[in-house]
């Protein structure tokens, strides 16, 4: 199973969640965290994902592939560190943004990746 979190409709598939102004992404995070079948998660929306969504992603253990293709806040990877350290199924990670933002963001990114034993 796949989930694409987007800020515009790409192809109208059932696996797309289009982020609209006012959406409570904390609930989406909750359901991502509870999923036992989600294998691919792609974040491709702006602004950066809110903490509630990131916390839900961190609770998930079934994601095998994570693609982050959106604006990155300084604390995005700080909040994702538990995901990288606890999800032993993660085998693919793609970072497709234009930049890390600040040095602090790059430091949090490095800390998160060091915690991930499942990526080779």
C-alpha positions as CSV (number, residue, x, y, z in Angstrom):
1,X,0.0,0.0,0.0
2,X,1.1,3.5,-0.8
3,X,0.2,7.0,0.4
4,X,1.1,10.2,-1.4
5,X,0.5,13.4,0.6
6,X,0.4,16.2,-2.0
7,X,-0.6,19.8,-2.3
8,X,-2.2,19.3,-5.7
9,X,-4.0,16.4,-7.5
10,X,-1.5,14.5,-9.6
11,X,-3.4,11.6,-11.1
12,X,-6.6,11.3,-9.1
13,X,-5.6,7.9,-7.6
14,X,-7.1,6.6,-4.4
15,X,-3.7,6.6,-2.7
16,X,-3.4,10.4,-2.9
17,X,-4.2,12.7,0.0
18,X,-4.5,16.3,-1.2
19,X,-3.6,18.8,1.6
20,X,-6.1,21.7,1.7
21,X,-6.0,24.7,3.9
22,X,-7.5,23.8,7.3
23,X,-6.9,20.1,7.1
24,X,-6.0,18.5,10.4
25,X,-3.0,16.5,9.5
26,X,-2.6,15.2,13.0
27,X,-5.5,12.8,12.3
28,X,-3.8,11.7,9.1
29,X,-0.6,11.1,11.2
30,X,-2.6,9.0,13.7
31,X,-3.9,6.7,10.9
32,X,-0.4,6.5,9.3
33,X,1.0,5.5,12.8
34,X,-1.7,2.8,13.2
35,X,-1.3,1.3,9.7
36,X,0.3,-2.2,9.5
37,X,0.2,-2.3,5.7
38,X,1.6,1.0,4.5
39,X,4.8,0.4,2.5
40,X,5.5,3.6,0.7
41,X,5.0,7.1,2.0
42,X,5.7,10.2,-0.1
43,X,5.5,13.7,1.4
44,X,5.3,16.2,-1.4
45,X,3.5,19.3,-0.1
46,X,4.2,22.7,1.3
47,X,4.5,24.1,3.9
48,X,6.5,21.6,5.9
49,X,4.5,18.8,7.6
50,X,3.1,19.7,11.0
51,X,4.4,18.0,14.2
52,X,1.2,15.9,14.6
53,X,1.7,14.3,11.2
54,X,5.4,13.6,11.9
55,X,4.6,12.0,15.2
56,X,2.2,9.7,13.5
57,X,4.8,8.7,10.9
58,X,7.2,7.9,13.8
59,X,4.8,5.4,15.3
60,X,4.6,3.5,12.0
61,X,6.7,0.3,11.6
62,X,5.5,-1.0,8.2
63,X,6.9,1.8,5.9
64,X,9.6,0.4,3.7
65,X,10.1,3.5,1.5
66,X,10.0,7.1,2.6
67,X,10.2,9.9,0.1
68,X,10.4,13.5,1.3
69,X,10.0,15.9,-1.5
70,X,8.7,19.0,0.2
71,X,9.9,22.1,2.0
72,X,11.9,21.1,5.1
73,X,11.6,22.9,8.4
74,X,14.6,23.1,10.7
75,X,13.0,20.6,13.1
76,X,11.4,18.2,10.5
77,X,14.2,15.6,11.0
78,X,14.4,16.2,14.7
79,X,10.8,15.0,14.9
80,X,11.4,12.1,12.5
81,X,14.4,10.7,14.4
82,X,12.3,8.1,16.2
83,X,11.0,6.8,12.9
84,X,14.5,6.2,11.6
85,X,15.7,4.6,14.8
86,X,12.6,2.4,15.4
87,X,11.4,1.3,11.9
88,X,13.5,-1.8,11.0
89,X,11.6,-2.2,7.7
90,X,12.8,1.0,6.1
91,X,15.0,0.1,3.1
92,X,14.7,3.2,0.9
93,X,14.8,6.9,1.7
94,X,14.7,9.6,-0.9
95,X,15.2,13.3,-0.1
96,X,14.1,15.4,-3.1
97,X,14.0,18.9,-1.8
98,X,16.0,21.9,-3.0
99,X,17.9,22.3,0.2
100,X,18.2,21.6,3.9
101,X,17.4,25.2,4.9
102,X,19.8,25.8,7.8
103,X,22.8,24.1,9.3
104,X,20.6,23.1,12.2
105,X,18.3,21.2,9.8
106,X,21.3,19.4,8.3
107,X,22.5,18.4,11.8
108,X,19.1,17.0,12.7
109,X,19.1,15.1,9.3
110,X,22.5,13.6,10.1
111,X,21.4,12.5,13.6
112,X,18.3,10.9,12.2
113,X,20.1,8.9,9.5
114,X,22.8,7.7,12.0
115,X,20.0,6.2,14.1
116,X,18.8,4.1,11.1
117,X,20.2,0.6,11.0
118,X,18.0,-0.7,8.3
119,X,19.2,1.5,5.4
120,X,22.3,0.3,3.6
